[in-house]
Amino acid sequence: MKINVLGAGCASCKNLFELTKTAVAEMGIKAEVEYSDDISKIIALGIMQAPVLVIDGKPVLVGGTENINKLKEIISKGSEAVLTGEKPGCDCGGKCC
């Protein structure tokens, strides 16, 4: 499993990266966890918000999270947890972005 955190170098992006590394370690899974602040990678996914959690090339989370249990749940689903139109923490169903 390959996990990428794509961000802009902000505190939220770096926090998601650190939280992701912690979640992977606590779960005891073998996964590469990398961070990139190359904005063009986010744009190439058709996303205009950071940070983005990408598992095996598929975006699964947009925006940061402080909830490590939610993050573990997303990671455990792996690349099957494909991002829907709804943004985490938002009730708009993807209409605001």
C-alpha positions in Angstrom: 0.0 0.0 0.0 1.3 3.4 -0.9 0.0 6.4 1.0 0.6 10.0 0.0 -0.3 13.2 1.8 -0.4 16.0 -0.7 -0.4 19.5 0.7 0.7 23.1 0.5 3.2 23.0 3.3 0.7 24.4 5.8 0.3 23.2 9.4 -2.9 21.2 8.6 -1.1 19.4 5.8 1.9 18.5 7.9 -0.4 17.5 10.7 -2.2 15.1 8.5 1.1 13.6 7.4 2.3 13.1 11.0 -1.1 11.6 12.0 -1.1 9.3 9.0 2.4 8.0 9.9 1.2 7.4 13.5 -2.0 5.6 12.4 0.0 3.3 10.0 2.5 2.5 12.8 -0.3 1.8 15.4 -2.1 -0.4 12.9 1.1 -2.3 12.2 0.6 -2.3 8.4 3.3 -2.1 5.8 2.8 1.0 3.9 4.9 3.7 2.4 3.8 7.1 3.7 5.1 10.1 1.7 4.5 13.8 1.8 4.5 16.2 -1.2 3.9 19.9 -1.4 3.8 19.8 -5.2 0.4 21.6 -5.8 0.3 20.3 -9.4 -0.3 16.8 -8.0 -3.4 18.0 -6.2 -4.7 19.8 -9.3 -4.0 16.8 -11.5 -6.5 14.9 -9.2 -9.1 17.6 -10.0 -9.1 18.7 -6.3 -8.7 22.4 -5.3 -8.3 21.9 -1.6 -5.5 20.7 0.6 -4.4 18.4 2.3 -5.4 15.3 0.3 -4.8 11.8 1.5 -4.1 9.5 -1.5 -4.0 5.7 -1.2 -2.7 3.7 -4.1 -3.2 6.6 -6.4 -6.8 7.3 -5.4 -7.9 10.3 -3.2 -9.7 9.1 -0.1 -9.8 12.2 2.1 -9.8 16.0 1.4 -9.1 18.3 4.2 -7.4 17.6 7.5 -8.6 15.5 10.4 -7.7 15.3 14.0 -9.6 12.1 14.5 -7.0 9.2 14.3 -9.7 6.6 14.5 -11.5 8.0 11.4 -8.1 8.1 9.7 -7.4 4.4 10.6 -10.8 3.5 9.3 -10.0 5.2 6.0 -6.6 3.5 5.8 -8.0 0.1 6.6 -10.4 0.4 3.6 -7.3 1.2 1.5 -7.8 2.2 -2.1 -11.4 0.9 -1.9 -12.3 4.1 0.1 -12.6 6.3 -3.0 -13.5 9.9 -2.2 -17.1 10.7 -2.9 -18.3 14.2 -3.8 -19.0 14.9 -0.2 -16.2 16.7 1.6 -15.3 15.6 5.1 -16.8 17.8 7.8 -19.2 19.4 5.3 -23.0 18.8 4.8 -23.2 20.3 1.3 -22.6 17.0 -0.6 -19.8 18.6 -2.5 -21.7 21.7 -3.7 -19.6 24.3 -1.9 -16.3 23.4 -3.5 
